Amino acid sequence: MELMLKEGDYVPDGEGGLRRVAGGEELLQRVVFKLTARRGKFPLLPELGSRLYLLTREKPGRRRALAEQYVAEALADEPDLLVTGVTLDEARQRLHVTLVWQGKDLAAAVALP
């Protein structure tokens, strides 16, 4: 069980403590964190994060394939997680990822830098 984060801040539980997440909600929180954190920015955990921030440097024709590669790379250490789809919405600067975890369909969306 992890503490819930929303827009980089812990979420209060309304009783003087902090809200916790578990199961699929906990996994989605980790997924969003790993996709938005810049890979290599944590010296003690150099493999944490993604290289999605590099997409804007690439030619438009290569971005979708690279987005799939960067998502797979960032989430490779998550047990029982299968990435089933990556959709790049360049007009809205969003990335949508569909996943299967322990037989459950999940989805996450992150803003691209």
JOHUBEL-V580040 format. One record per residue. N is the residue number from 1. SS is DSSP state (~ for helix, > for strand, _ for the rest). NEAR is the number of other C-alpha atoms within 12 Angstrom. D_LAST is the distance of its C-alpha to the last C-alpha in whole Angstrom. Layout:
N_SS_NEAR_D_LAST / N_SS_NEAR_D_LAST
This chain:
1___15_29 / 2_>_19_26 / 3_>_22_25 / 4___25_23 / 5_>_22_19 / 6_>_18_18 / 7___13_15 / 8___13_15 / 9_>_11_19 / 10_>_17_22 / 11___19_24 / 12_>_15_28 / 13___14_30 / 14___8_32 / 15___8_35 / 16___8_34 / 17___12_32 / 18_>_18_29 / 19___21_28 / 20_>_19_28 / 21_>_21_26 / 22___15_28 / 23_~_16_28 / 24_~_24_25 / 25_~_24_24 / 26_~_22_23 / 27_~_32_22 / 28_~_33_19 / 29_~_30_18 / 30_~_30_18 / 31_~_38_16 / 32_~_34_13 / 33_~_28_14 / 34_~_34_14 / 35_~_39_11 / 36_~_32_9 / 37___30_11 / 38_>_25_10 / 39___26_13 / 40___17_16 / 41___16_15 / 42___14_18 / 43___11_21 / 44___9_24 / 45___13_21 / 46___16_20 / 47___22_19 / 48___28_17 / 49___30_14 / 50_>_35_12 / 51___33_11 / 52_~_36_8 / 53_~_27_6 / 54_~_20_9 / 55_~_28_9 / 56_~_20_8 / 57_~_14_11 / 58___16_13 / 59___12_16 / 60_~_16_15 / 61_~_14_18 / 62_~_16_17 / 63_~_27_13 / 64_~_26_15 / 65_~_20_17 / 66_~_26_15 / 67_~_36_13 / 68_~_29_16 / 69_~_23_17 / 70_~_32_14 / 71_~_46_15 / 72_~_29_18 / 73_~_24_18 / 74_~_31_16 / 75_~_34_19 / 76___22_22 / 77___18_23 / 78___23_23 / 79___13_27 / 80___16_28 / 81_>_28_25 / 82_>_26_24 / 83_>_31_21 / 84_>_20_23 / 85_>_24_20 / 86_>_28_17 / 87_>_28_16 / 88_>_30_13 / 89_>_19_13 / 90___20_11 / 91___11_13 / 92___14_11 / 93___18_8 / 94_>_24_9 / 95_>_32_10 / 96_>_29_14 / 97_>_33_16 / 98_>_27_20 / 99_>_29_22 / 100_>_22_25 / 101_>_24_27 / 102___15_30 / 103___11_31 / 104_>_19_29 / 105_>_20_26 / 106_>_27_23 / 107_>_27_19 / 108_>_31_16 / 109_>_27_13 / 110_>_33_9 / 111_>_23_6 / 112___28_4 / 113___20_0
